[in-house]
Amino acid sequence: MTVTASANALRIGVAGLGTVGCGVLRLMARHGDVLAQRTGRPIVVTGICARDRRKDRGLDLHRFQWFDDPVELARSDAIDVFVELIGGENGPARDAVEAALEAGKHVVTANKALLAHHGAALAARAEEKGVALNFEAAVAGGIPIVKVMRESLAGNDITRVYGILNGTSNYILSRMQQEGRPFAEVLADAQARGYAEADPAFDIGGFDAAHKLSILTSLAFGTQVSFDTVYVEGIERITPADIEAADELGYRIKLLGVALKTDSGIEQRVHPAMVAKHTALAQVDGVTNCVAIDADQAGSMMLIGRGAGAEPTASSVVSDLADIARGNRVAPFLIPARNLKPYTRAQMRAHEGGYYIRLSVYDRPGAFAAIASRMAEQGISLESIVQRRKGGARDAVHGDGQGAPTPVVMITHRTMEDSMRKALEAIEKDGHVDAPPQMIRIERL
Amino acid sequence: MTVTASANALRIGVAGLGTVGCGVLRLMARHGDVLAQRTGRPIVVTGICARDRRKDRGLDLHRFQWFDDPVELARSDAIDVFVELIGGENGPARDAVEAALEAGKHVVTANKALLAHHGAALAARAEEKGVALNFEAAVAGGIPIVKVMRESLAGNDITRVYGILNGTSNYILSRMQQEGRPFAEVLADAQARGYAEADPAFDIGGFDAAHKLSILTSLAFGTQVSFDTVYVEGIERITPADIEAADELGYRIKLLGVALKTDSGIEQRVHPAMVAKHTALAQVDGVTNCVAIDADQAGSMMLIGRGAGAEPTASSVVSDLADIARGNRVAPFLIPARNLKPYTRAQMRAHEGGYYIRLSVYDRPGAFAAIASRMAEQGISLESIVQRRKGGARDAVHGDGQGAPTPVVMITHRTMEDSMRKALEAIEKDGHVDAPPQMIRIERL
């Protein structure tokens, strides 16, 4: 049996019945009536598609027309909107989305990889066909950041968009912070609990955040999506010593995605960052995400919420469907895709900001003087210095010992990354440190 | 000279040229071009209206057609959208909005008092006429909470909406917190700096927050706006002693507006509340606002941003205009106004939660035992008790002294407000306290 939709119903095809796909079906089953009242017309799932028809998903799927091929569902006369929840930048997801647009169907997708790689082209196709391409669920799960940037900030010039865009990394950093345990140990535990994938590189390496950031960048600055140029650093090298020193200096370490307009272009970067402890962003712990925007009219704004999971992501998918049901349209990337400007990358070496530096310094005469002079050569001035003895006691800096290395932590004033890296390279070459320096950028909120 | 708008331009009339009105004109002058690109058509201010034509507003107003009477502007053939920035629940603002709707003009307003009192009726009229009634700027300034609730959460059942809705109160509480100074002193200073009105009662008494809350309640629960039933308590009675004790116990004191669905109806309340110190909401200081939502699908979500001021409020007005320019429509209160349910008020005495209690207890044998037994009679159990000596030192409770009153601070476990009030009435009647008890509700975030 298949669902018969009333004349003015919006008919939905859902491709991909994983966590989010099933979340969408459950949400529609639970709130379909109120949704119809709110949008003025029924929204009805008519067709579905997934790889394995026989898998038990805890849902009665007999009411829906089954498709084995997502492209076939995408083109089907039984649907008005194609919801792509398959995932992956190419393959069936891309084929099906392209087929849907070609057939004049609206598309809703949660697929950040697809958008990060083919966003502008797909948007252009959607615009030519006069259909919607909505992707609220692709960035930060249940947080309505796409709508806010496309609609609420229509009258604003945005200078920076940034945030905590990956729940797994934030969960790991939060637990390292709370428990003082090393990265590898917390990661293993997170994997055991299902908070991290068996292959965690995509999340902890910063690539997932980079996908999302590249979409936000395009929305913020009217530029073509440029995922390949995002500077990406993961959280693998963060140690309990960094987290402890950060705390002492008034900071928390967060994996941030930041897109910033500068004089030389746009910085797109994902990296661990020091953020002031007594800010709302610093309190965003666990799998929670947040996105902040600096806009010339609205000022600084932050949205905090659940960045993943069946229900929050389904909530965003359904909000996109509600817009389509109401006939409300906005260009996928706010301005017509053909008007998106080429992305001009600002070099990371031109980045300016404060830095946290942790060195493991051989405790011998002259070592610290040599380090300080390397900093001075590059015109870097220091805001604070902490030297720690092995016992963990804090001491004034006075290199009177010999031999075994001592951790030295420094916070610099605003400087250029090029200078910072040159100073660190020189320090390493001088042979006063027994391990590569740790460098963490400070992000002013 | 008047502006000639191109054929497909959206023509705007702005009534009220105070802070926000001038902010809108400046924003349109600065970003008009990009706004046209983003919405697909020019948005052009054609008519303006204010009380005093000769006042210097630092703007060149000669390009616009001047109207002395807002009702005349509202009905003018020169406009498609009437932007009401006059203020006030009745009088010219209401007259002009009604006239605009009657004439089939879209309406954008920042007027929370108007909506709190006449929201449902105006929404019904707008729906009959098939025009928009948008009011993003009426709640929390630049924070796009109306859009998020009307559109992004369309597929959600909301159980609670709450937040810091008044910047003046939050500014005063933040400074009391940071400086340890008493309310009256900080208020006077805030007035001198222009952060508080000469007559501050509307802000610090909680009424401004109540206006905004009543609108959020309607959006969250699909109920008729019911401002008169909001329980309102201001911040006048908060003392440095409360703020200090809160800090010690792990809390910050914030003036919250809370709308909560309960078994017996909806609680709408504005009052000072204890919130856990290590939460994002607790870090929202100064004039910043925030709104949080508990939704069944999206989960817990929070928006933080600037709650007032020319630019943030203008940003919200212009986002409403952009929606109208694009032809995007949503019912003012999410569902058709005729379907809004009557508001069923939950009695404050039925409120359940934890409480902070500060008593000034005569330091004599038996006083504390009497207090404890009054609590026990009402079935109230205590989570923590702190007794402070005059010197400020913290001591175990052991009523061994005599005479002069000692502050005693208690945190209760979850209890019913009726029980709490009865216990406090009995304690006061017993004569062991030399001042009325301080009672502050604890809000779980």
Contacts between the chains, C-beta under 8 A, distances in Angstrom:
chain1	res1	chain2	res2	distance
A	27	B	155	5.4
A	27	B	297	5.8
A	31	B	155	5.4
A	31	B	156	7.4
A	31	B	157	6.8
A	31	B	297	7.8
A	34	B	157	7.6
A	35	B	154	6.3
A	35	B	155	5.8
A	37	B	335	5.3
A	37	B	336	7.7
A	37	B	339	6.8
A	38	B	154	5.2
A	38	B	331	7.8
A	38	B	334	5.6
A	38	B	335	5.7
A	39	B	154	6.7
A	40	B	331	8.0
A	136	B	152	7.3
A	142	B	297	7.3
A	142	B	298	3.9
A	142	B	299	5.9
A	142	B	301	6.7
A	143	B	301	6.8
A	144	B	148	5.4
A	144	B	151	7.8
A	144	B	152	3.5
A	144	B	153	7.9
A	147	B	147	6.8
A	147	B	148	7.5
A	147	B	151	6.4
A	147	B	152	5.5
A	148	B	144	5.4
A	148	B	147	7.5
A	148	B	148	7.3
A	151	B	144	7.8
A	151	B	147	6.4
A	151	B	319	6.2
A	151	B	322	6.7
A	151	B	323	6.6
A	151	B	328	7.8
A	152	B	136	7.3
A	152	B	144	3.5
A	152	B	147	5.5
A	152	B	315	7.8
A	152	B	316	7.5
A	152	B	319	4.8
A	153	B	144	7.9
A	153	B	315	7.0
A	153	B	319	7.1
A	154	B	35	6.3
A	154	B	38	5.2
A	154	B	39	6.7
A	154	B	318	6.6
A	154	B	319	5.4
A	154	B	322	3.9
A	155	B	27	5.4
A	155	B	31	5.4
A	155	B	35	5.8
A	155	B	314	7.3
A	155	B	315	5.5
A	155	B	318	3.3
A	155	B	319	6.3
A	155	B	321	7.9
A	155	B	322	6.8
A	156	B	31	7.4
A	156	B	315	5.8
A	157	B	31	6.7
A	157	B	34	7.6
A	278	B	283	6.1
A	279	B	283	5.8
A	280	B	280	3.9
A	280	B	281	7.7
A	280	B	283	4.5
A	280	B	284	6.3
A	280	B	290	8.0
A	280	B	304	5.7
A	281	B	280	7.7
A	282	B	283	7.7
A	283	B	278	6.1
A	283	B	279	5.9
A	283	B	280	4.5
A	283	B	282	7.7
A	283	B	283	6.0
A	284	B	280	6.3
A	290	B	280	8.0
A	295	B	315	7.1
A	296	B	311	7.3
A	297	B	27	5.7
A	297	B	31	7.8
A	297	B	142	7.3
A	297	B	311	4.4
A	297	B	312	6.7
A	297	B	314	6.1
A	297	B	315	3.9
A	297	B	318	7.6
A	298	B	142	3.9
A	298	B	305	6.4
A	298	B	306	6.7
A	298	B	311	7.2
A	298	B	312	5.1
A	298	B	315	4.1
A	298	B	316	7.6
A	299	B	142	5.9
A	299	B	305	6.4
A	299	B	306	4.1
A	299	B	309	7.6
A	299	B	311	6.8
A	299	B	312	5.3
A	300	B	305	6.8
A	300	B	306	7.3
A	301	B	142	6.8
A	301	B	143	6.8
A	301	B	303	7.2
A	301	B	304	6.8
A	301	B	305	3.9
A	301	B	306	7.6
A	302	B	302	7.9
A	302	B	303	7.3
A	302	B	304	4.4
A	302	B	305	7.0
A	303	B	301	7.2
A	303	B	302	7.3
A	303	B	303	5.4
A	303	B	304	7.8
A	304	B	280	5.7
A	304	B	301	6.8
A	304	B	302	4.4
A	304	B	303	7.8
A	304	B	304	7.4
A	305	B	298	6.4
A	305	B	299	6.4
A	305	B	300	6.8
A	305	B	301	3.9
A	305	B	302	7.0
A	306	B	298	6.7
A	306	B	299	4.1
A	306	B	300	7.3
A	306	B	301	7.6
A	309	B	299	7.6
A	311	B	296	7.4
A	311	B	297	4.4
A	311	B	298	7.2
A	311	B	299	6.8
A	312	B	297	6.7
A	312	B	298	5.1
A	312	B	299	5.3
A	314	B	155	7.3
A	314	B	297	6.0
A	315	B	152	7.8
A	315	B	153	7.0
A	315	B	155	5.5
A	315	B	156	5.8
A	315	B	295	7.1
A	315	B	297	3.9
A	315	B	298	4.1
A	316	B	152	7.5
A	316	B	298	7.6
A	318	B	154	6.6
A	318	B	155	3.4
A	318	B	297	7.7
A	319	B	151	6.2
A	319	B	152	4.8
A	319	B	153	7.1
A	319	B	154	5.4
A	319	B	155	6.3
A	321	B	155	7.9
A	322	B	151	6.7
A	322	B	154	3.9
A	322	B	155	6.8
A	323	B	151	6.6
A	323	B	328	7.8
A	326	B	328	7.4
A	326	B	329	6.7
A	326	B	330	6.5
A	327	B	327	7.6
A	327	B	328	7.8
A	327	B	329	7.8
A	328	B	151	7.8
A	328	B	323	7.8
A	328	B	326	7.4
A	328	B	327	7.9
A	328	B	328	3.8
A	328	B	329	7.0
A	328	B	330	7.4
A	329	B	326	6.7
A	329	B	327	7.8
A	329	B	328	7.0
A	330	B	326	6.5
A	330	B	328	7.4
A	331	B	38	7.7
A	331	B	40	8.0
A	334	B	38	5.6
A	335	B	37	5.3
A	335	B	38	5.7
A	336	B	37	7.7
A	339	B	37	6.7
